[in-house]
Amino acid sequence: MANVLAIIANPRKNSYTVRLMQSFIKEYMNNNPTDTITELDLYKTEIPIINSEVLEAWNKTEEELTVKEKTLLDKIDHFTSQFLAADKVVIAAPMWNLQFPPMLTAYIANITVAGRTFEYTETGWKGLIADKPVLLIHVRGGVFSHGLAKAYDHAVPYLKSICNLLGITNFKTIICEGIEADPNKTEKIFEQAVCEATELAKIF
């Protein structure tokens, strides 16, 4: 029995991103009925921003923290601990302006914490998370998987690098792209992505 953390980073309720995630989760539960899905909607959750107050608090001892600082760090620790506790992670996010929506990058900053999920050593960084499956369900209007536009994809390579930093190499993607490039092909492209999602859900 596994705990799956399903992270949604799109504020549109009926977006292609959300629908693709729903298709994946439905098929996953059909094949893993005893598993638990914990849904985290980043646009319905207060995600702490890593600002000067947080950075100063991280440099203090437990005894030096003010009540406000401790509350703030506890909020960050909640997301870090939740990510650590998950056996599998699924992230559904579109491409916005060649990157991810801002709430996802804010969330990533909450789980990429030195001393908790990675550490610095004399030979470089070392991930502290035991390897586990992480799936990115990614929808983008244009085509960035090949050609000249590939160099402008700052989303997938970024998340893969973050996973490697944390010690996670079991990184998979379902990419639904070109969905806005030709309106006549939109539904066909989406249907193909749904098929890919349901097939991967059987073995994820």
HELIX and SHEET records of a PDB file:
HELIX    1   1 TYR A   16  ASN A   31  1                                  16    
HELIX    2   2 SER A   52  TRP A   58  1                                   7    
HELIX    3   3 GLU A   62  GLU A   64  5                                   3    
HELIX    4   4 VAL A   67  ALA A   85  1                                  19    
HELIX    5   5 PRO A  102  ILE A  111  1                                  10    
HELIX    6   6 LEU A  148  TYR A  152  5                                   5    
HELIX    7   7 VAL A  156  LEU A  166  1                                  11    
HELIX    8   8 PRO A  183  LYS A  185  5                                   3    
HELIX    9   9 THR A  186  ALA A  201  1                                  16    
SHEET    1   A 5 THR A  36  ASP A  41  0                                        
SHEET    2   A 5 ASN A   3  ILE A   8  1                                        
SHEET    3   A 5 LYS A  88  PRO A  94  1                                        
SHEET    4   A 5 VAL A 134  ARG A 140  1                                        
SHEET    5   A 5 PHE A 171  GLU A 177  1                                        
SHEET    1   B 2 PHE A 118  THR A 121  0                                        
SHEET    2   B 2 GLY A 124  GLY A 127 -1                                        
END                                                                             
